[in-house]
């Protein structure tokens, strides 16, 4: 595979499309700001910009080549300044496939290559935006063969072990319980904020204010309809994103496939898994469901998805052990956690009063009797703190440390002993008075670190965990942690 190759010609359209997206909003602004006399000039400038963008896309495609030589991937690109990038195979951590709409039409895939150090480019260390599926699979097979010492054996059906496949019921529950409504509303506001140069907001909202005074019920109905439409959009977006979600174990890798309009395939080496995290939002927690994430040492500075990967988008928490335990035996998915001591409960509640008490006092001062209603806020904050106290716990085993914490969104993290990068134990003055402390652990997540925290643990328990971790450090590097 040492012969230099080019991407599929449709890559020139993809590259031009990326550049053209940056011209859309400025083009709309120029179009609306000009008068009728300037319309032909504006259209001419726009047509010239589109033409130049298309030519640069074609030129970029002609100048982009890749090949394999001497156990490394070599890429050469650049229009005016010729750039060369050499990626040794031993640095390649994962090869991910994505099929956008254009790629699906022509039977192609986009290949993203992630390395141990990560890249500072737009997406990954290397991106082949449009190659055939056969070529993509050949690249993955070739890299695997070289990394395995030049011996590549075809995968058998026994090696491809299906772990999980999302059902229609699970997909529907996932969509109903997702928090995508806020994302849709934020995107709408972000769009309108970019158009404030040529939309007369002051005049529009001035008229709207006068109309709103006499149409409160109509406004309430419109707001409800707006939120309902945003919810429907987020429902559809979630279903399209996670449709056909499957997880397969192939040898020493997990292969995750998902998507309907944009199909993606992510490969995660099992030895790069640093921790496994379970996230339960309030609705899913009531229903007994959660989402399973992998903290991986892959990814890059700008590609966070390579570090925090969705392993199971929706699953019953009590079934996690039966689904993953067989395929990831190095992790023990326990549901039994040792709680923080009872004397810590008051500290959880008092911390929730730091903001609540001043608000209640000010409300009583300025609102008199009506300010007493804010005592309900204090009661709600206290109950929220009590839930955080009840959720907090930990579990230590010979080779694993597990934390559980969080009230609204409950988080459970399972960390292997040899994957913990660092550990920190903190004690404030008031914690020392109660023989309590806070523990923070960090595991590698892409180019950064991911943290797990339990507040107000018993000091004896903290010392036991510290000794457990320190002995591990001494065994590895001769230090005491």
Secondary structure as the mmCIF struct_conf table of DSSP 4:
data_model
#
loop_
_struct_conf.conf_type_id
_struct_conf.id
_struct_conf.beg_label_comp_id
_struct_conf.beg_label_asym_id
_struct_conf.beg_label_seq_id
_struct_conf.end_label_comp_id
_struct_conf.end_label_asym_id
_struct_conf.end_label_seq_id
BEND BEND1 UNK A 3 UNK A 3
STRN STRN1 UNK A 5 UNK A 5
TURN_TY1_P TURN_TY1_P1 UNK A 9 UNK A 9
HELX_RH_AL_P HELX_RH_AL_P1 UNK A 10 UNK A 33
BEND BEND2 UNK A 34 UNK A 34
BEND BEND3 UNK A 36 UNK A 36
TURN_TY1_P TURN_TY1_P2 UNK A 37 UNK A 38
HELX_RH_AL_P HELX_RH_AL_P2 UNK A 39 UNK A 63
STRN STRN2 UNK A 65 UNK A 68
BEND BEND4 UNK A 70 UNK A 71
STRN STRN3 UNK A 72 UNK A 77
BEND BEND5 UNK A 79 UNK A 81
STRN STRN4 UNK A 83 UNK A 88
HELX_RH_3T_P HELX_RH_3T_P1 UNK A 89 UNK A 91
STRN STRN5 UNK A 92 UNK A 99
HELX_RH_AL_P HELX_RH_AL_P3 UNK A 101 UNK A 105
TURN_TY1_P TURN_TY1_P3 UNK A 106 UNK A 107
STRN STRN6 UNK A 108 UNK A 115
BEND BEND6 UNK A 116 UNK A 117
BEND BEND7 UNK A 121 UNK A 125
STRN STRN7 UNK A 126 UNK A 132
HELX_RH_AL_P HELX_RH_AL_P4 UNK A 133 UNK A 147
TURN_TY1_P TURN_TY1_P4 UNK A 148 UNK A 149
BEND BEND8 UNK A 150 UNK A 150
HELX_LH_PP_P HELX_LH_PP_P1 UNK A 154 UNK A 156
TURN_TY1_P TURN_TY1_P5 UNK A 157 UNK A 159
STRN STRN8 UNK A 160 UNK A 165
HELX_RH_AL_P HELX_RH_AL_P5 UNK A 168 UNK A 176
TURN_TY1_P TURN_TY1_P6 UNK A 177 UNK A 177
HELX_RH_AL_P HELX_RH_AL_P6 UNK A 180 UNK A 193
TURN_TY1_P TURN_TY1_P7 UNK A 194 UNK A 198
BEND BEND9 UNK A 199 UNK A 199
HELX_RH_AL_P HELX_RH_AL_P7 UNK A 201 UNK A 212
TURN_TY1_P TURN_TY1_P8 UNK A 213 UNK A 214
HELX_RH_AL_P HELX_RH_AL_P8 UNK A 216 UNK A 242
TURN_TY1_P TURN_TY1_P9 UNK A 243 UNK A 244
STRN STRN9 UNK A 246 UNK A 250
TURN_TY1_P TURN_TY1_P10 UNK A 251 UNK A 252
STRN STRN10 UNK A 253 UNK A 258
BEND BEND10 UNK A 260 UNK A 262
STRN STRN11 UNK A 263 UNK A 269
HELX_RH_3T_P HELX_RH_3T_P2 UNK A 270 UNK A 272
STRN STRN12 UNK A 273 UNK A 280
HELX_RH_AL_P HELX_RH_AL_P9 UNK A 282 UNK A 287
TURN_TY1_P TURN_TY1_P11 UNK A 288 UNK A 288
STRN STRN13 UNK A 289 UNK A 296
BEND BEND11 UNK A 297 UNK A 297
BEND BEND12 UNK A 301 UNK A 302
HELX_RH_3T_P HELX_RH_3T_P3 UNK A 304 UNK A 306
TURN_TY1_P TURN_TY1_P12 UNK A 307 UNK A 307
STRN STRN14 UNK A 308 UNK A 316
HELX_RH_3T_P HELX_RH_3T_P4 UNK A 317 UNK A 319
HELX_RH_AL_P HELX_RH_AL_P10 UNK A 320 UNK A 324
TURN_TY1_P TURN_TY1_P13 UNK A 325 UNK A 327
TURN_TY1_P TURN_TY1_P14 UNK A 329 UNK A 330
BEND BEND13 UNK A 331 UNK A 331
STRN STRN15 UNK A 338 UNK A 339
HELX_LH_PP_P HELX_LH_PP_P2 UNK A 340 UNK A 341
HELX_RH_3T_P HELX_RH_3T_P5 UNK A 342 UNK A 344
HELX_RH_AL_P HELX_RH_AL_P11 UNK A 345 UNK A 367
HELX_RH_3T_P HELX_RH_3T_P6 UNK A 368 UNK A 374
HELX_RH_AL_P HELX_RH_AL_P12 UNK A 375 UNK A 391
STRN STRN16 UNK A 393 UNK A 396
BEND BEND14 UNK A 398 UNK A 399
STRN STRN17 UNK A 400 UNK A 405
BEND BEND15 UNK A 407 UNK A 409
STRN STRN18 UNK A 410 UNK A 416
HELX_RH_3T_P HELX_RH_3T_P7 UNK A 417 UNK A 419
STRN STRN19 UNK A 420 UNK A 426
HELX_RH_AL_P HELX_RH_AL_P13 UNK A 429 UNK A 433
TURN_TY1_P TURN_TY1_P15 UNK A 434 UNK A 435
STRN STRN20 UNK A 436 UNK A 445
TURN_TY1_P TURN_TY1_P16 UNK A 446 UNK A 447
STRN STRN21 UNK A 448 UNK A 458
HELX_RH_AL_P HELX_RH_AL_P14 UNK A 459 UNK A 477
BEND BEND16 UNK A 478 UNK A 479
#
